[in-house]
Amino acid sequence: MIQDELLQRITARPDVFGGKPIIRDLRISVEMILSLLAQGESSDAILSDYPGLEHADINACLAYAHAVIANDRLDHIAIHG
């Protein structure tokens, strides 16, 4: 399933942002990307501001938000610690 592949891009580490979900073990939180999208920022603008990100990372943030809202299991998120 494509959503499962996207969710593999989301990780969490207790020492980074208090264990909040981050993208590909980078110091970029899912919460921040979702906030930027909610404020009307385009994906292209976000990618320009954060050159390490890829389109799939933004899609992964949306997939994560959907999984949380839908109460899906988040087994594909890697927890490091």
C-alpha positions in Angstrom: 0.0 0.0 0.0 1.4 3.4 -1.0 0.4 5.0 2.4 2.5 2.4 4.2 5.5 3.3 2.0 5.0 7.0 2.8 4.7 6.4 6.5 8.1 4.7 6.4 9.5 8.2 5.8 8.2 9.3 9.3 10.4 8.6 12.3 10.5 9.6 15.9 13.4 10.0 18.3 13.1 10.9 22.0 16.0 13.3 21.7 14.5 15.2 18.8 11.5 17.5 19.5 10.6 15.4 22.5 9.8 12.3 20.3 7.4 14.1 18.0 7.2 12.6 14.5 9.9 13.9 12.1 10.7 13.4 8.5 13.3 10.8 7.5 15.2 11.3 10.8 15.8 14.9 9.8 15.2 17.7 12.3 12.1 18.7 10.4 8.8 17.9 12.2 5.7 16.6 10.6 3.8 19.2 12.7 5.7 22.1 11.2 5.1 20.9 7.6 1.4 20.4 8.3 1.2 23.9 9.9 2.9 25.4 6.8 0.4 23.7 4.5 -2.5 24.8 6.7 -1.3 28.4 6.5 -1.5 28.1 2.7 2.2 27.5 1.8 2.6 25.6 -1.4 4.6 22.3 -1.5 7.0 24.0 -3.9 7.6 26.9 -1.5 8.2 24.4 1.4 10.6 22.4 -0.8 12.4 25.6 -1.7 12.8 26.6 2.0 13.9 23.1 3.0 16.1 21.7 0.2 16.6 18.3 2.0 12.9 17.6 1.6 11.3 15.7 -1.2 7.7 15.8 -2.5 7.2 12.3 -1.1 8.1 13.8 2.4 5.2 16.2 2.2 2.9 13.4 1.1 4.1 11.4 4.0 3.1 14.2 6.4 -0.4 14.2 4.9 -0.5 10.4 5.1 0.5 10.6 8.8 -2.2 13.1 9.5 -4.8 11.0 7.8 -3.7 7.9 9.7 -3.9 9.7 13.0 -7.4 11.1 12.2 -8.6 7.8 10.9 -7.2 6.0 14.0 -5.2 3.7 11.8 -2.3 1.8 13.2 1.0 3.5 12.7 3.2 0.4 12.7 5.4 1.7 9.8 6.8 4.7 11.8 10.3 3.9 13.0 10.9 4.8 16.6 14.6 5.2 17.4 15.9 5.5 20.9 
